Amino acid sequence: DARGNRTFGDVRVNRNVLGIQRRPSVATFSDGSFVVTYEDDHDRDRAWDVHVAGFDGYGRRSFEPRCIHAKGTGQHLNPTVGTWSRWSSGTFVVVWTKQPHGTGTSAVLASGFDPRGRPMFEELGVQEGEDGRLSRPAICVDENGSFLVAWEAADAEGGTSDILVSAFDRHGGRRFTSRRVNTTAGLNLRPAIALRSQGNFTIVWERAGDVPDGYDVCAAGFDAA
Protein backbone atom coordinates (compact mmCIF):
# COMPACT_ATOMS: atom_id res chain seq x y z
CA ASP A 1 0.00 0.00 0.00
CA ALA A 2 1.05 3.67 0.16
CA ARG A 3 2.99 2.95 3.37
CA GLY A 4 4.96 0.11 1.84
CA ASN A 5 2.97 -2.68 3.48
CA ARG A 6 2.56 -5.86 1.44
CA THR A 7 -0.87 -6.23 -0.17
CA PHE A 8 -0.31 -9.65 -1.75
CA GLY A 9 2.39 -12.32 -1.55
CA ASP A 10 4.95 -13.58 -4.06
CA VAL A 11 2.94 -14.41 -7.17
CA ARG A 12 4.52 -16.46 -9.95
CA VAL A 13 3.60 -14.66 -13.16
CA ASN A 14 4.42 -17.53 -15.52
CA ARG A 15 2.44 -20.78 -15.32
CA ASN A 16 5.22 -22.95 -16.73
CA VAL A 17 7.75 -24.03 -14.12
CA LEU A 18 10.20 -25.49 -16.66
CA GLY A 19 12.70 -23.60 -18.78
CA ILE A 20 13.56 -19.94 -18.39
CA GLN A 21 11.40 -16.84 -18.05
CA ARG A 22 13.23 -13.51 -17.77
CA ARG A 23 13.35 -9.74 -18.35
CA PRO A 24 9.89 -8.75 -17.06
CA SER A 25 8.23 -5.40 -17.64
CA VAL A 26 5.14 -4.21 -15.73
CA ALA A 27 2.57 -1.45 -16.11
CA THR A 28 -0.36 -0.61 -13.85
CA PHE A 29 -3.85 0.90 -14.11
CA SER A 30 -5.70 3.38 -11.90
CA ASP A 31 -7.74 0.59 -10.28
CA GLY A 32 -4.58 -1.20 -9.11
CA SER A 33 -4.65 -3.95 -11.73
CA PHE A 34 -1.50 -4.60 -13.71
CA VAL A 35 -0.08 -6.42 -16.71
CA VAL A 36 3.32 -8.14 -17.01
CA THR A 37 5.25 -9.03 -20.16
CA TYR A 38 8.41 -11.13 -20.27
CA GLU A 39 10.68 -13.33 -22.40
CA ASP A 40 9.81 -17.05 -22.30
CA ASP A 41 11.71 -20.20 -23.27
CA HIS A 42 9.85 -22.77 -21.16
CA ASP A 43 10.49 -25.57 -23.67
CA ARG A 44 14.25 -24.80 -23.80
CA ASP A 45 14.36 -24.77 -27.61
CA ARG A 46 16.50 -21.59 -27.54
CA ALA A 47 13.76 -19.69 -29.31
CA TRP A 48 12.59 -16.81 -27.12
CA ASP A 49 8.96 -15.72 -27.20
CA VAL A 50 7.18 -12.75 -25.62
CA HIS A 51 4.40 -13.64 -23.18
CA VAL A 52 1.94 -11.42 -21.32
CA ALA A 53 -0.24 -12.00 -18.25
CA GLY A 54 -2.81 -9.86 -16.41
CA PHE A 55 -3.66 -9.44 -12.70
CA ASP A 56 -6.07 -7.50 -10.54
CA GLY A 57 -4.93 -5.26 -7.69
CA TYR A 58 -4.82 -8.24 -5.30
CA GLY A 59 -2.50 -10.34 -7.45
CA ARG A 60 -5.28 -12.57 -8.82
CA ARG A 61 -5.11 -13.46 -12.50
CA SER A 62 -7.35 -11.53 -14.87
CA PHE A 63 -6.05 -13.52 -17.85
CA GLU A 64 -3.61 -16.39 -18.27
CA PRO A 65 -0.09 -16.00 -19.71
CA ARG A 66 -0.06 -16.17 -23.48
CA CYS A 67 2.35 -15.70 -26.37
CA ILE A 68 1.55 -12.47 -28.22
CA HIS A 69 2.97 -13.37 -31.65
CA ALA A 70 3.20 -16.30 -34.07
CA LYS A 71 5.66 -18.90 -32.80
CA GLY A 72 8.61 -20.15 -34.80
CA THR A 73 9.21 -16.80 -36.50
CA GLY A 74 12.53 -15.90 -34.85
CA GLN A 75 13.79 -14.58 -31.55
CA HIS A 76 11.39 -12.22 -29.74
CA LEU A 77 13.20 -10.15 -27.10
CA ASN A 78 13.25 -7.08 -24.85
CA PRO A 79 9.51 -6.57 -24.28
CA THR A 80 8.15 -3.54 -22.49
CA VAL A 81 4.53 -2.54 -21.84
CA GLY A 82 2.56 0.69 -21.59
CA THR A 83 -1.05 1.15 -20.40
CA TRP A 84 -3.99 3.52 -20.55
CA SER A 85 -7.47 3.29 -19.06
CA ARG A 86 -9.58 6.20 -20.32
CA TRP A 87 -11.40 4.05 -22.88
CA SER A 88 -11.52 0.74 -21.02
CA SER A 89 -9.65 -0.35 -17.93
CA GLY A 90 -6.85 -2.72 -18.72
CA THR A 91 -6.01 -1.72 -22.31
CA PHE A 92 -2.29 -1.90 -23.07
CA VAL A 93 0.44 -1.92 -25.75
CA VAL A 94 3.53 -4.15 -25.84
CA VAL A 95 6.64 -3.34 -27.88
CA TRP A 96 9.52 -5.76 -28.45
CA THR A 97 12.40 -6.74 -30.74
CA LYS A 98 12.12 -9.51 -33.32
CA GLN A 99 15.17 -11.18 -34.87
CA PRO A 100 14.12 -13.39 -37.82
CA HIS A 101 16.14 -16.59 -38.12
CA GLY A 102 19.26 -16.35 -40.28
CA THR A 103 18.79 -12.76 -41.50
CA GLY A 104 21.17 -10.77 -39.30
CA THR A 105 18.50 -8.08 -39.01
CA SER A 106 15.97 -7.13 -36.36
CA ALA A 107 12.75 -5.13 -36.15
CA VAL A 108 10.82 -3.39 -33.39
CA LEU A 109 7.18 -4.49 -33.23
CA ALA A 110 4.12 -3.24 -31.35
CA SER A 111 0.75 -4.79 -30.59
CA GLY A 112 -2.25 -3.51 -28.63
CA PHE A 113 -4.56 -5.56 -26.38
CA ASP A 114 -7.89 -5.29 -24.59
CA PRO A 115 -8.40 -6.02 -20.85
CA ARG A 116 -8.59 -9.78 -21.52
CA GLY A 117 -5.32 -9.81 -23.43
CA ARG A 118 -6.99 -10.08 -26.85
CA PRO A 119 -5.40 -8.15 -29.77
CA MET A 120 -6.91 -4.72 -30.53
CA PHE A 121 -4.78 -4.00 -33.60
CA GLU A 122 -2.54 -6.07 -35.82
CA GLU A 123 1.13 -6.50 -34.98
CA LEU A 124 2.97 -3.61 -36.63
CA GLY A 125 6.55 -2.56 -37.30
CA VAL A 126 7.35 0.77 -35.71
CA GLN A 127 9.91 1.65 -38.37
CA GLU A 128 9.21 2.35 -42.04
CA GLY A 129 10.89 0.37 -44.80
CA GLU A 130 13.12 -2.66 -44.46
CA ASP A 131 14.22 -4.19 -41.16
CA GLY A 132 17.63 -3.09 -39.95
CA ARG A 133 19.42 -3.67 -36.67
CA LEU A 134 16.81 -2.28 -34.29
CA SER A 135 16.57 -3.01 -30.58
CA ARG A 136 15.79 -1.87 -27.02
CA PRO A 137 12.37 -0.24 -27.54
CA ALA A 138 10.80 2.04 -24.94
CA ILE A 139 7.16 3.12 -24.84
CA CYS A 140 4.87 5.67 -23.22
CA VAL A 141 1.08 5.94 -23.62
CA ASP A 142 -1.14 8.98 -23.12
CA GLU A 143 -4.64 9.10 -21.60
CA ASN A 144 -6.27 8.69 -25.03
CA GLY A 145 -4.31 5.56 -25.90
CA SER A 146 -1.94 7.21 -28.38
CA PHE A 147 1.59 5.96 -27.84
CA LEU A 148 5.20 6.84 -28.58
CA VAL A 149 7.98 4.34 -29.19
CA ALA A 150 11.72 5.11 -29.06
CA TRP A 151 14.36 2.58 -30.06
CA GLU A 152 18.00 2.04 -30.91
CA ALA A 153 19.02 1.65 -34.59
CA ALA A 154 22.55 0.42 -35.34
CA ASP A 155 24.38 0.59 -38.66
CA ALA A 156 25.31 -2.61 -40.50
CA GLU A 157 28.75 -2.81 -38.88
CA GLY A 158 27.54 -1.88 -35.42
CA GLY A 159 30.02 1.00 -35.15
CA THR A 160 27.41 3.70 -34.70
CA SER A 161 23.78 3.82 -33.65
CA ASP A 162 21.00 6.38 -33.44
CA ILE A 163 17.91 6.81 -31.29
CA LEU A 164 14.68 7.00 -33.31
CA VAL A 165 11.11 7.79 -32.28
CA SER A 166 7.69 7.40 -33.87
CA ALA A 167 4.10 8.02 -32.73
CA PHE A 168 0.85 6.08 -33.16
CA ASP A 169 -2.82 6.49 -32.33
CA ARG A 170 -4.68 3.96 -30.17
CA HIS A 171 -5.64 1.94 -33.26
CA GLY A 172 -2.02 1.55 -34.35
CA GLY A 173 -2.22 4.24 -37.04
CA ARG A 174 0.99 6.21 -37.50
CA ARG A 175 0.86 9.84 -36.29
CA PHE A 176 4.33 10.83 -37.50
CA THR A 177 7.10 9.05 -39.36
CA SER A 178 10.25 7.83 -37.66
CA ARG A 179 12.71 10.59 -36.85
CA ARG A 180 16.16 10.71 -35.33
CA VAL A 181 16.41 11.99 -31.76
CA ASN A 182 20.17 12.46 -31.33
CA THR A 183 22.02 15.24 -33.16
CA THR A 184 25.51 13.86 -32.43
CA ALA A 185 26.68 10.83 -34.41
CA GLY A 186 28.33 7.89 -32.64
CA LEU A 187 27.04 5.26 -30.26
CA ASN A 188 23.62 6.33 -28.96
CA LEU A 189 22.07 3.61 -26.84
CA ARG A 190 19.29 2.47 -24.46
CA PRO A 191 16.53 5.07 -24.79
CA ALA A 192 13.83 5.80 -22.22
CA ILE A 193 10.78 7.97 -22.92
CA ALA A 194 8.24 9.83 -20.79
CA LEU A 195 5.27 12.12 -21.44
CA ARG A 196 5.10 15.68 -20.16
CA SER A 197 2.05 17.96 -20.19
CA GLN A 198 -0.13 18.51 -23.28
CA GLY A 199 1.39 15.62 -25.20
CA ASN A 200 4.97 16.87 -25.07
CA PHE A 201 7.59 14.23 -24.35
CA THR A 202 11.20 13.73 -23.27
CA ILE A 203 13.66 11.05 -24.35
CA VAL A 204 16.87 10.18 -22.49
CA TRP A 205 19.64 7.86 -23.66
CA GLU A 206 23.30 6.91 -23.32
CA ARG A 207 25.94 8.32 -25.67
CA ALA A 208 29.58 7.39 -26.02
CA GLY A 209 31.48 10.27 -24.44
CA ASP A 210 34.47 12.35 -25.45
CA VAL A 211 36.94 10.40 -23.28
CA PRO A 212 37.98 6.76 -23.84
CA ASP A 213 35.45 4.28 -22.43
CA GLY A 214 33.32 7.18 -21.19
CA TYR A 215 29.55 7.55 -21.61
CA ASP A 216 27.22 10.50 -21.12
CA VAL A 217 23.48 10.59 -20.44
CA CYS A 218 21.63 12.85 -22.86
CA ALA A 219 18.10 14.23 -22.96
CA ALA A 220 15.94 15.84 -25.65
CA GLY A 221 12.45 17.34 -25.46
CA PHE A 222 9.75 17.42 -28.14
CA ASP A 223 6.35 18.96 -28.55
CA ALA A 224 3.12 17.07 -29.25
CA ALA A 225 2.76 15.32 -32.59
N, C-alpha and C positions, 0 to 999 in steps of 0.2 A: 504494500500500500504506500501512501505518500510518506510514511514514516520509516519505510524500509523493512516493514514486517512481511514475512512470507505469506502469500495468499494462496499458493498451491505448491505441491511438492515437485520433485524432479520428474518431469514427464519426458518419456522417450518419444521424440517426434517421428522417427522412422518406425515402421512396423517390422521390417526385416531385421533380424538379429545377426545374420550372416554378412560377410563381406565388409565393405567400408562405406560409410556415409560421412561427408566432411563439408567444410566451408559453408556453414549456414548463414543465411541472411534473414532478418525478421522485420516486419512492419506491423504497426498496430492501428486500431480504429478508435473512434471516440467512445464507443461502448465498452472498451477493454478487450475486445476480441483481437486476434492477431493471426497472421499467416507467416509460415516459414518456408523458405526454399533452400535447397542444398544439392550438392553433388552426390550421386549414388552409383555404387558398383557392388550391389549386394550379391550378384552372381559371380563376381571375380573374373569377368571376361576381359578386363582392362579396357572396357568401353564405358566411359562415364556418361551418365544421363543426369538431367535436371529434374528433380522431384519437388512437389509442393504439397503442403498439408495445412489445414485450417483448424483453429481452436477458438473457443469462447474465452471470456475473461477469467474463467475458473480452471483453465487448462483442459477442458473437455473437448473432444474432437468435434468440429463442425463439418469436416469432410476428411476422408481418408487420404493418405499420401498417394500421389499419382505422378506418373511421368508426363511432362507437358509437351512433348514433341514425339515425332515418329522415331522408333528405336532403330538401331543399325545404320544410322546416317552419319556417323562420325563421333568425335568427342564433343561433349556438351559440358561447358565449364564456366566457372566464375559467375554464378547467378546472383542477382540482387533484386529486391522487390520494393515497389512503392505502392501506396494505397491512397484511396480517397473514399469519402462516404456521403457526399452530398446527394448523389442520385440513388444509391442503394448501399446500405451498410455491408461492407465486406468486399467491395469491388477493388481489384488490384491489377498491377502490371508487373511482369517479370522480364528482365533483360538478362542475356547471357551470351557467351561466346561459343560458336560452333566451329570445329575444325574437321572438315570433310576428310575421309580417309584418303591418304596418298596424294593430296593436292599441294601441300605446303602452304596453303592459304587458310584464312579464318575470317568469319563474319560475326557481326554483333546482331542478335535477333531480339525481338520483343513480342510478347503476347499478352493480351488482356483477358481477365477472368471475372466471372460473377461470384456472388458469395458462396456458391457451392463448388467453386473450382472449375466451372465449365467455361470453355472459351467464349469470349465476347467479340473478338476479331481475330482474323487469320494471322498466323505467325508472319512477321514481316522483318525485312532487313532494314536496319536503321540507316545504312549508308546507301548512296546511289551508285549504280554501275556495278562493276565486277568486284568480287571479294578480294581483299588484300591480306594484310597481316594485322587484323584488328583484335583488340582484347580489352579487358578490364573495364567493362561498362559501369557507369554510375547513373542513377535515375532520381528524379524528383517529380512529384505529381501535385498539381494544384487542386483547389476545391471543386473545380468543374470536371476533373478527370483528365484534362490536358496534361501531357507529360513531356519532360526534357530528358534526353539521354546524352551523356558525354562519354567518350571512349578514347583509347589510345590507338594510333595508327602508325605502324612502323614501315620503313621502306623495305625493299626486297632484301637488302643485305643486313638489315637490322642495325645499321650504324646511326640512324637518326629516327626520330618519331615525333609526331604531332599529337595534340589534343584536339579532337573534333566534337562538335555538338550539333544536334538536330532536335526539332520540336514536332509534336504530334497532338492531334485532338483525341478525345476519349474513344473515338471509333477507330483509331489507328491511322487516320488521314494525316499526311504531312503538312505542317504549318509553315516551316521554312526548310530550305535545303541545307545539307551539311556545310558547316563552315569551320575554319580553323580558329582555335582559341588563342594559341600562343603566337607571339610576334617574333620570338627569337628562335632560330633554327637550332637543332641539336637533339639531345635526348630529353623529351618531355613525356612524363610518365604518371600513372596512377591518379587519374582525376577523381575529384569528388565535387558534387553539385548541390546547391541549396537555393530555394526560392526566397526572395525578399518580398517587399510589399508591391502590390499592383502588377504582379506578373514578372517583375524584374528578377534576375537571378545572378548568382556568383558561382564561379568555378575556381577551384584550387587544384594544384598539381605539383609534382616534383620536376625539377629541371637540373640537368647536369650543370654544376657551377663553374666558376672561372678559375678555380684552383684544382690541382689533380685530385681525383677521387672525392671531390666535394659536390654537394647537391644543395640547391636552394628550394624553398617552397614559394610558389608564385600564386597570385590571385588575379582574376579579371572579372569585371562586372558588366552586365548587359541589360538592356531594357527589354520590355515585353515584346514578344513576337507580333 
